[in-house]
Amino acid sequence: MGAPTGGTGVTARAAPTRAELLRARRLLERVDRGAELLRRKREALVRTLVPLARPAAEARRAIGETATAAYRAELDALAVHGAGSVAATGWPARPIDVELEVQRMWGVTVPVVSDLPAWERGLAARSTAPGPTGPAAFEAANRFEALLAQLLDAVAREARVRAVSAALSRASRQLHTLEQRVAPELAARIATTARALDERDREDQTRLRNLRRTARRAER
């Protein structure tokens, strides 16, 4: 029996024996079952990805619009109050705590945000006085906090879409390998071995007939 080829589990050359023929047929059956499972997995991942893709695209569009409005508000605040006063609207700094849960579907691990805190703060929660701050800086701070909330809300959604997309691509590659490489190689191996065995059987039958003919001539 020859050495196996790269990663397919199909031998390069096999002796034309019935044991090898049965082994190749059993292996082809396993490959067909594996391909069927991969097709089902791919279909399930497509069904999962389709309803996730549209909300993710809408979230990216909304984030872009919010970011544009936030930076425009920041430019207005910088023009009115200067960089120091605008930077003070972000004080005091606070940690960002997000609770994540992990879900598994078809062997794919995806994160899910279980709870998002409220991000928008009023003047009382910031280290700025209402008078010197002004409406421009307050508006810029509010818009950036709204942008932060949208970004954190989109993190898990984007991670879910990317995880499902990566799993879909991996399943498609595996299915393509089984259908376009492994299965054809096994089918060709089975056909070659079967032809070799049939030819050997015909040669054995011919040889046996010749021996019988020779034996009958010897008896005469």
N, C-alpha and C positions, 0 to 999 in steps of 0.2 A: 504493500500500500504506500502510495507516495506521500510526500510532505504536504500539509495543509496550506492552502493559499491564504493571503493576508486577510484574516478576520472573518472570512465567510463560512468557515467550517466545512468547505468542500475540498476534497483531496485533489491534488494535481493529476495523479494517475492512479487508477485503481485496477487491481487484477479483475479480469472478467469472470467473477464467480457469482453464484446465485446469492451467497451471503452478502456480497457487496451490493447486488441489485436490490435485495430486500432492505438493506440498510439505507440506501439512497432513497428508496420509496418512502420509508418511514420518516426520513429527514425532510423530504419534500412535503409530506403531510403536516409535520410540525411547522414548517415554514408557511404553509397555507393558513394554518390556524393562527400563527403569529401575525400574518398580514391582515387577517380578518379582524383580530383584536386591535391592531393599529388603525385600521379604517374606522372602527367604531369609536376609538379614542379621538381620532382626528375630527370626526363628525361632532362628537360631544364638545370638543374644545371650540369648534367653529360656532356651535350654538351658544356656548358661554361667551365667546368673544364679541359676537355681533351686538348684543344689548349693552356691552360695556364700551364699545368703541364710540358710539354717538355721544353719550354723556361726557366721555373724556374729551372729545373734540370740542363740545360746547363749553366745557370747563376751561380748556385752554384759550378759547376765544374770549370768554368772560374775563379771564386773568389778564389777557392782553389789554382789554379795554380798561380794566381797573388800574393796571400799571400805568397806562398812558395818562389817565386822569390824575393819578397820584403824583407822578413826576411833574405834571403841569402845575398842580397845586403847590408842589415844593418850590418850583421856580418862582411862583408868585410870592410865596412866603419869604424866600431868600431876597427877593427884590424889596420887600417891605421891611423885614426885620433883621436881615443879615444872617450869616452862618451860625454865629454863637447862639442867638435866640432860637433859631430853628432847631439846632441840636439839642437844646434844653428841653424841647417838647417830648423827647424820647426818654427822659429820665423820670423815675429811677428804672434801671434795667431790671428785667424780671426773667426768670427761667421759663423755658417752654417745655411743659410736661404733656406728653401725648400718650394715651394708652392704646397699645396695639394688640390685636388678637391674630392668631395664625390659623388659617383654614387650609384644608387639603382637599383637592378634587382631582381625580384621575392622576394621583401622584404628584400634583403640582402644589407647591407651598406658596400661598399668597397672604400678604398682610392686610388686615382690616382695622381701620381706626374705630375703636369702640366708643370713644367719647372725646369731643372737642370742647375745650373751655371757651368762654366768651373773651374776645380779644379787645374789643373796643372799650376805651376808657374815656372818662370825662375829665374836666379840668381838676376836679378834686383828687383824682388818682394820679395826677402828674405833679411834678415839682415846679409848676409854673403858676404864676398869679394870673387871674383872668384879665386884668387891665393891660399889663405889658405884653401879654401873649398875642392878642389880636385874633380876629377871625381867620386871617389867611393861614397862620401857623396852625391854628386849631383844625382847620379844614384839611391841611396837608397831613397832620398826624392821624386824623380819622381815616383818611383815604389809605394811608399806608397800613394801618391796622386792619382795615377791611381787606387789603391785598394779602396780608399775612394769613388771615383766616381762610381766604380762598386757596392760597398755596398749600396750606396744611391739609385742607379738605381734599385737595387734588392729589396729594402725595400717595395715599393708599390706592386711590383709583388708578393712577398712572402705574404704580407698582403691580397692581392686579392685571392691568392690560398687558404690561411688558412680560409678566410671568406666563400668562396664558399664551401670548404670541410666541414666546420662546419655546414653550412646550409644543405648540402647534407646528412650528418650524422643525423641531427635533423629530416629532412623530412623522411628519411628511418625509423627512430625509430617510428615516429608518424604513418607512413603507416603500419608498422609491428603491432603496437598496435591495430589499427583499424581492420586490416585484420585477425589477429590471436587471438584477445581477445574480442574486442567490438562486431564485427559482429557475431562471433560464439555464444556469449552469447545472443545476441538479437535473432538470429535465433532459438536457443534452447528455449528461452522464448516464442517466437511466436508459436513454435510447441507444447510446453507444454500447453499453454493457449488454442490453437485451439483444442487439444485433450480433455481438460477439458470441453470446451464448447460443443463439439460434444457429449461427454458422458452425460453431463447435458441435452442436447436436447433429447437424446435417453431415458433417465430416465423420462423426462417430458412427452414424447410421450407414454411411457409404462404406466406411472401413469394415463394419460388421457384415454388410452384405458381401463384400469382397472375400472376407474370411470364410463365410458360409459357402460361397461359390467355390473357393479353393478347397475347402474341406470335402465338398461333394465330388469334385474332380479327383481328389486323392482316393476317395473310397472306391471309385470306378477302377 
